[in-house]
Amino acid sequence: MPSTAKAKKTTAPKMKIKKGDKVIVLAGRDKGKTGEVLKVMPKERRVLVQGVQIIKRHQRPTQTTPGGINEFEAPLHVSNVALADPKTDQATRVGYKTLDDGRKVRIARRSGEVVDR
């Protein structure tokens, strides 16, 4: 009997945190640390935060790079970070608001401050 269910399209979900945002880590070994978002990966629902979740990898030398123990940031799940309020630097949720000129901007729920540049 053939299945009649249609395959779901795999579209990247909407992310409320964007590249360049200042975020606070809410969970994990780096809880409480703040940093800037370097990269956003919507399909994996992950973000790369500067100076947070540093991991070490032993790498063999190649023709272009020397070997050794390299340190770099690993991605965090987006649920483990929260936007830092521009006014108070505390964790806040993100909301949306339409301005008088018709632009849709992100706002910090804690203070009501506009987050977008």
N, CA and C atoms as a LAMMPS dump frame, in Angstrom:
ITEM: TIMESTEP
0
ITEM: NUMBER OF ATOMS
351
ITEM: BOX BOUNDS ff ff ff
-5.0000000000000000e+02 5.0000000000000000e+02
-5.0000000000000000e+02 5.0000000000000000e+02
-5.0000000000000000e+02 5.0000000000000000e+02
ITEM: ATOMS id mol type element x y z
1 1 1 N 0.857 -1.184 0
2 1 2 C 0 0 0
3 1 3 C 0.897 1.238 0
4 2 1 N 0.82 2.093 -1.009
5 2 2 C 1.689 3.276 -1.094
6 2 3 C 1.296 4.336 -0.075
7 3 1 N 2.309 5.02 0.409
8 3 2 C 2.086 6.08 1.391
9 3 3 C 1.589 7.341 0.687
10 4 1 N 0.596 7.974 1.256
11 4 2 C 0.044 9.19 0.652
12 4 3 C 0.581 10.452 1.311
13 5 1 N 1.39 10.284 2.356
14 5 2 C 1.94 11.449 3.061
15 5 3 C 3.005 12.119 2.197
16 6 1 N 2.952 13.434 2.141
17 6 2 C 3.935 14.189 1.362
18 6 3 C 5.178 14.434 2.202
19 7 1 N 6.311 14.447 1.549
20 7 2 C 7.563 14.734 2.246
21 7 3 C 7.613 16.207 2.611
22 8 1 N 8.048 16.5 3.837
23 8 2 C 8.148 17.887 4.283
24 8 3 C 9.362 18.549 3.655
25 9 1 N 9.214 19.785 3.292
26 9 2 C 10.361 20.553 2.819
27 9 3 C 11.201 20.939 4.025
28 10 1 N 12.505 20.841 3.869
29 10 2 C 13.382 21.19 4.981
30 10 3 C 13.857 22.627 4.817
31 11 1 N 13.057 23.55 5.3
32 11 2 C 13.438 24.958 5.258
33 11 3 C 14.037 25.339 6.593
34 12 1 N 14.966 26.25 6.553
35 12 2 C 15.605 26.7 7.782
36 12 3 C 14.611 27.498 8.617
37 13 1 N 14.49 27.189 9.902
38 13 2 C 13.561 27.93 10.758
39 13 3 C 14.04 29.348 11.016
40 14 1 N 13.113 30.219 11.375
41 14 2 C 13.43 31.614 11.663
42 14 3 C 14.23 31.691 12.959
43 15 1 N 15.349 32.405 12.895
44 15 2 C 16.194 32.565 14.079
45 15 3 C 16.077 34.009 14.558
46 16 1 N 15.872 34.184 15.858
47 16 2 C 15.733 35.531 16.41
48 16 3 C 17.075 36.137 16.762
49 17 1 N 18.114 35.325 16.773
50 17 2 C 19.464 35.815 17.049
51 17 3 C 20.223 35.87 15.738
52 18 1 N 20.91 36.983 15.503
53 18 2 C 21.614 37.194 14.242
54 18 3 C 23.104 37.397 14.467
55 19 1 N 23.853 37.325 13.379
56 19 2 C 25.289 37.545 13.421
57 19 3 C 25.559 38.964 13.922
58 20 1 N 26.524 39.092 14.833
59 20 2 C 26.878 40.401 15.376
60 20 3 C 26.168 40.741 16.672
61 21 1 N 25.16 39.956 17.07
62 21 2 C 24.451 40.205 18.326
63 21 3 C 25.326 39.85 19.522
64 22 1 N 25.128 40.556 20.622
65 22 2 C 25.795 40.223 21.879
66 22 3 C 24.852 39.309 22.649
67 23 1 N 25.351 38.104 23.005
68 23 2 C 24.507 37.123 23.672
69 23 3 C 25.132 36.668 24.989
70 24 1 N 24.286 36.08 25.848
71 24 2 C 24.692 35.526 27.127
72 24 3 C 24.4 34.031 27.087
73 25 1 N 25.345 33.214 27.56
74 25 2 C 25.163 31.765 27.587
75 25 3 C 24.338 31.409 28.817
76 26 1 N 23.253 30.64 28.61
77 26 2 C 22.335 30.303 29.69
78 26 3 C 22.605 28.938 30.316
79 27 1 N 23.238 28.032 29.569
80 27 2 C 23.436 26.673 30.072
81 27 3 C 24.76 26.118 29.582
82 28 1 N 25.269 25.142 30.311
83 28 2 C 26.508 24.486 29.923
84 28 3 C 27.68 24.95 30.761
85 29 1 N 28.869 24.487 30.406
86 29 2 C 30.051 24.792 31.212
87 29 3 C 30.459 26.262 31.136
88 30 1 N 30 26.984 30.096
89 30 2 C 30.322 28.403 29.943
90 30 3 C 29.157 29.305 30.349
91 31 1 N 28.279 28.801 31.213
92 31 2 C 27.111 29.558 31.661
93 31 3 C 27.522 30.897 32.252
94 32 1 N 26.862 31.974 31.807
95 32 2 C 27.152 33.307 32.319
96 32 3 C 28.09 34.108 31.443
97 33 1 N 28.82 33.456 30.559
98 33 2 C 29.741 34.175 29.677
99 33 3 C 28.971 34.926 28.601
100 34 1 N 29.555 36.026 28.142
101 34 2 C 28.953 36.791 27.053
102 34 3 C 29.914 36.817 25.879
103 35 1 N 29.372 37.024 24.714
104 35 2 C 30.204 37.103 23.523
105 35 3 C 29.38 37.52 22.326
106 36 1 N 30.077 37.777 21.235
107 36 2 C 29.429 38.196 19.995
108 36 3 C 29.204 36.98 19.107
109 37 1 N 28.052 36.95 18.438
110 37 2 C 27.732 35.851 17.533
111 37 3 C 28.559 36.019 16.257
112 38 1 N 29.381 34.998 15.953
113 38 2 C 30.221 35.031 14.763
114 38 3 C 29.532 34.41 13.556
115 39 1 N 28.719 33.385 13.805
116 39 2 C 28.077 32.664 12.707
117 39 3 C 26.762 32.089 13.197
118 40 1 N 25.757 32.083 12.323
119 40 2 C 24.459 31.506 12.642
120 40 3 C 24.195 30.366 11.662
121 41 1 N 23.791 29.213 12.206
122 41 2 C 23.493 28.041 11.379
123 41 3 C 22.031 27.661 11.579
124 42 1 N 21.121 28.245 10.784
125 42 2 C 19.692 28.038 11.018
126 42 3 C 19.219 26.594 10.851
127 43 1 N 19.769 25.871 9.892
128 43 2 C 19.313 24.49 9.686
129 43 3 C 19.642 23.604 10.872
130 44 1 N 20.796 23.837 11.502
131 44 2 C 21.178 23.055 12.679
132 44 3 C 20.691 23.693 13.973
133 45 1 N 20.116 24.9 13.896
134 45 2 C 19.647 25.677 15.059
135 45 3 C 20.8 25.95 16.024
136 46 1 N 21.964 26.313 15.493
137 46 2 C 23.148 26.559 16.303
138 46 3 C 23.766 27.916 15.989
139 47 1 N 24.515 28.44 16.967
140 47 2 C 25.235 29.695 16.791
141 47 3 C 26.672 29.511 17.271
142 48 1 N 27.582 30.255 16.658
143 48 2 C 28.99 30.238 17.041
144 48 3 C 29.261 31.552 17.766
145 49 1 N 29.663 31.463 19.034
146 49 2 C 29.865 32.646 19.864
147 49 3 C 31.356 32.818 20.149
148 50 1 N 31.838 34.041 19.991
149 50 2 C 33.26 34.337 20.169
150 50 3 C 33.689 34.117 21.621
151 51 1 N 34.738 33.295 21.816
152 51 2 C 35.3 33.072 23.138
153 51 3 C 34.518 32.14 24.034
154 52 1 N 33.512 31.449 23.495
155 52 2 C 32.673 30.562 24.291
156 52 3 C 32.758 29.147 23.715
157 53 1 N 32.747 28.145 24.591
158 53 2 C 32.837 26.731 24.23
159 53 3 C 34.085 26.453 23.395
160 54 1 N 35.228 26.802 23.978
161 54 2 C 36.515 26.565 23.329
162 54 3 C 36.848 25.078 23.449
163 55 1 N 37.16 24.451 22.311
164 55 2 C 37.546 23.044 22.325
165 55 3 C 38.93 22.903 21.713
166 56 1 N 39.62 21.823 22.089
167 56 2 C 40.956 21.564 21.561
168 56 3 C 40.892 20.359 20.637
169 57 1 N 41.604 20.462 19.523
170 57 2 C 41.687 19.357 18.579
171 57 3 C 43.149 19.123 18.211
172 58 1 N 43.587 17.888 18.29
173 58 2 C 44.933 17.531 17.86
174 58 3 C 44.891 17.344 16.354
175 59 1 N 45.739 18.098 15.636
176 59 2 C 45.721 18.013 14.182
177 59 3 C 47.094 17.662 13.647
178 60 1 N 47.086 16.796 12.674
179 60 2 C 48.301 16.332 12.014
180 60 3 C 48.769 17.409 11.037
181 61 1 N 50.058 17.587 10.872
182 61 2 C 50.526 18.613 9.924
183 61 3 C 50.199 18.259 8.474
184 62 1 N 49.877 19.294 7.692
185 62 2 C 49.66 19.131 6.256
186 62 3 C 50.664 20.016 5.532
187 63 1 N 50.55 20.081 4.208
188 63 2 C 51.482 20.91 3.454
189 63 3 C 51.289 22.393 3.748
190 64 1 N 50.086 22.781 4.093
191 64 2 C 49.798 24.199 4.307
192 64 3 C 49.789 24.611 5.771
193 65 1 N 49.421 23.708 6.671
194 65 2 C 49.308 24.084 8.083
195 65 3 C 50.207 23.218 8.949
196 66 1 N 50.803 23.809 9.974
197 66 2 C 51.593 23 10.901
198 66 3 C 50.658 22.215 11.821
199 67 1 N 51.141 21.098 12.325
200 67 2 C 50.323 20.306 13.239
201 67 3 C 50.349 20.901 14.627
202 68 1 N 49.663 20.265 15.539
203 68 2 C 49.663 20.723 16.92
204 68 3 C 48.28 20.654 17.517
205 69 1 N 48.153 21.251 18.676
206 69 2 C 46.862 21.287 19.362
207 69 3 C 46.226 22.635 19.057
208 70 1 N 45.13 22.619 18.318
209 70 2 C 44.443 23.854 17.925
210 70 3 C 43.215 24.061 18.794
211 71 1 N 42.983 25.308 19.159
212 71 2 C 41.798 25.676 19.933
213 71 3 C 40.882 26.519 19.071
214 72 1 N 39.577 26.2 19.122
215 72 2 C 38.607 27.012 18.403
216 72 3 C 37.236 26.857 19.046
217 73 1 N 36.31 27.732 18.654
218 73 2 C 34.971 27.722 19.233
219 73 3 C 34.119 26.639 18.57
220 74 1 N 33.322 25.968 19.376
221 74 2 C 32.354 24.999 18.871
222 74 3 C 30.976 25.648 18.917
223 75 1 N 30.08 25.269 18.017
224 75 2 C 28.739 25.874 18.006
225 75 3 C 27.913 25.477 19.235
226 76 1 N 27.055 26.396 19.659
227 76 2 C 26.114 26.173 20.755
228 76 3 C 24.704 26.098 20.181
229 77 1 N 23.827 25.353 20.847
230 77 2 C 22.431 25.345 20.415
231 77 3 C 21.812 26.692 20.772
232 78 1 N 20.935 27.178 19.899
233 78 2 C 20.375 28.528 20.055
234 78 3 C 19.533 28.644 21.332
235 79 1 N 19.019 27.514 21.843
236 79 2 C 18.214 27.556 23.072
237 79 3 C 19.083 27.811 24.303
238 80 1 N 20.398 27.644 24.177
239 80 2 C 21.296 27.846 25.313
240 80 3 C 21.881 29.248 25.375
241 81 1 N 21.458 30.132 24.485
242 81 2 C 21.912 31.521 24.522
243 81 3 C 20.708 32.445 24.507
244 82 1 N 20.9 33.633 25.062
245 82 2 C 19.858 34.65 25.056
246 82 3 C 20.489 35.981 24.678
247 83 1 N 19.741 36.801 24.007
248 83 2 C 20.208 38.12 23.615
249 83 3 C 20.489 38.956 24.862
250 84 1 N 21.576 39.725 24.833
251 84 2 C 21.892 40.622 25.944
252 84 3 C 21.152 41.942 25.713
253 85 1 N 20.441 42.397 26.713
254 85 2 C 19.7 43.655 26.615
255 85 3 C 20.681 44.805 26.389
256 86 1 N 20.45 45.646 25.374
257 86 2 C 21.388 46.744 25.115
258 86 3 C 21.474 47.76 26.253
259 87 1 N 20.42 47.865 27.071
260 87 2 C 20.398 48.836 28.165
261 87 3 C 21.102 48.31 29.42
262 88 1 N 20.758 47.07 29.819
263 88 2 C 21.222 46.548 31.106
264 88 3 C 22.223 45.4 31.001
265 89 1 N 22.458 44.879 29.815
266 89 2 C 23.342 43.727 29.574
267 89 3 C 22.877 42.466 30.296
268 90 1 N 21.597 42.347 30.567
269 90 2 C 21.028 41.13 31.137
270 90 3 C 20.369 40.33 30.014
271 91 1 N 20.124 39.04 30.261
272 91 2 C 19.484 38.189 29.262
273 91 3 C 18.05 38.647 29.046
274 92 1 N 17.627 38.661 27.787
275 92 2 C 16.274 39.072 27.451
276 92 3 C 15.759 38.259 26.29
277 93 1 N 14.436 38.215 26.173
278 93 2 C 13.833 37.564 25.012
279 93 3 C 13.722 38.59 23.892
280 94 1 N 13.454 38.098 22.692
281 94 2 C 13.383 38.967 21.522
282 94 3 C 11.931 39.065 21.065
283 95 1 N 11.495 40.293 20.798
284 95 2 C 10.178 40.524 20.242
285 95 3 C 10.311 41.312 18.953
286 96 1 N 9.188 41.515 18.291
287 96 2 C 9.19 42.272 17.039
288 96 3 C 8.194 43.417 17.145
289 97 1 N 8.506 44.488 16.444
290 97 2 C 7.659 45.676 16.474
291 97 3 C 7.767 46.355 15.117
292 98 1 N 6.654 46.912 14.633
293 98 2 C 6.676 47.663 13.387
294 98 3 C 6.735 49.143 13.718
295 99 1 N 7.748 49.816 13.195
296 99 2 C 7.911 51.245 13.448
297 99 3 C 6.963 52.058 12.583
298 100 1 N 6.908 53.375 12.851
299 100 2 C 6.017 54.267 12.112
300 100 3 C 6.354 54.32 10.624
301 101 1 N 7.646 54.15 10.289
302 101 2 C 8.039 54.208 8.887
303 101 3 C 7.837 52.871 8.161
304 102 1 N 7.275 51.859 8.851
305 102 2 C 6.947 50.593 8.211
306 102 3 C 8.001 49.509 8.384
307 103 1 N 9.144 49.839 9.003
308 103 2 C 10.189 48.834 9.194
309 103 3 C 9.821 47.905 10.351
310 104 1 N 10.1 46.607 10.181
311 104 2 C 9.903 45.641 11.253
312 104 3 C 11.249 45.446 11.93
313 105 1 N 11.323 45.728 13.24
314 105 2 C 12.586 45.654 13.966
315 105 3 C 12.455 44.704 15.152
316 106 1 N 13.593 44.203 15.616
317 106 2 C 13.618 43.374 16.821
318 106 3 C 13.742 44.277 18.036
319 107 1 N 13.052 43.906 19.109
320 107 2 C 13.133 44.677 20.349
321 107 3 C 13.489 43.726 21.502
322 108 1 N 14.134 44.268 22.529
323 108 2 C 14.428 43.513 23.742
324 108 3 C 13.179 43.562 24.613
325 109 1 N 12.664 42.403 24.993
326 109 2 C 11.444 42.341 25.796
327 109 3 C 11.637 42.952 27.185
328 110 1 N 12.822 42.839 27.738
329 110 2 C 13.067 43.334 29.102
330 110 3 C 12.94 44.848 29.187
331 111 1 N 13.536 45.568 28.251
332 111 2 C 13.542 47.03 28.331
333 111 3 C 12.723 47.714 27.245
334 112 1 N 12.365 46.983 26.194
335 112 2 C 11.641 47.584 25.078
336 112 3 C 12.541 48.319 24.095
337 113 1 N 13.847 48.215 24.309
338 113 2 C 14.837 48.887 23.464
339 113 3 C 14.947 48.204 22.098
340 114 1 N 15.127 48.989 21.046
341 114 2 C 15.297 48.431 19.707
342 114 3 C 16.694 47.815 19.603
343 115 1 N 16.771 46.55 19.126
344 115 2 C 18.021 45.816 19.058
345 115 3 C 18.708 46.031 17.7
346 116 1 N 17.924 46.058 16.621
347 116 2 C 18.498 46.171 15.29
348 116 3 C 19.231 47.48 15.123
349 117 1 N 20.327 47.432 14.321
350 117 2 C 21.142 48.607 14.102
351 117 3 C 20.491 49.511 13.091
